[in-house]
Amino acid sequence: MPGISPPVVNGGICAQLFAQKQDDGTWRFFDDDGYEPPTWKEICGRSSMPGKQNGDAGRGPGLSGFFTKARVHNGGAFYMEVPQMERVQSR
């Protein structure tokens, strides 16, 4: 199908990033220096982030509401595109 990436079988094929809170309260992604720099041809990205931010993201109507509305079951596969995150800045 056009526009659908091949399945991700291993996180090592993803661009490796980390999330960091900025002075203005927003969060930004940066290249993770513990891995090879991204080529920006990767089919996915993954990021480390503080536990509280990760936990807060799954609470409330936001992400959990998405899973319910999309009828995603435990272990079910899905693809999520986040257009606002397409431009990742290096530090």
Helices and strands as residue ranges (DSSP letters): G 11-13, E 15-21, E 27-31, E 45-48, H 51-57, H 63-69, G 83-85
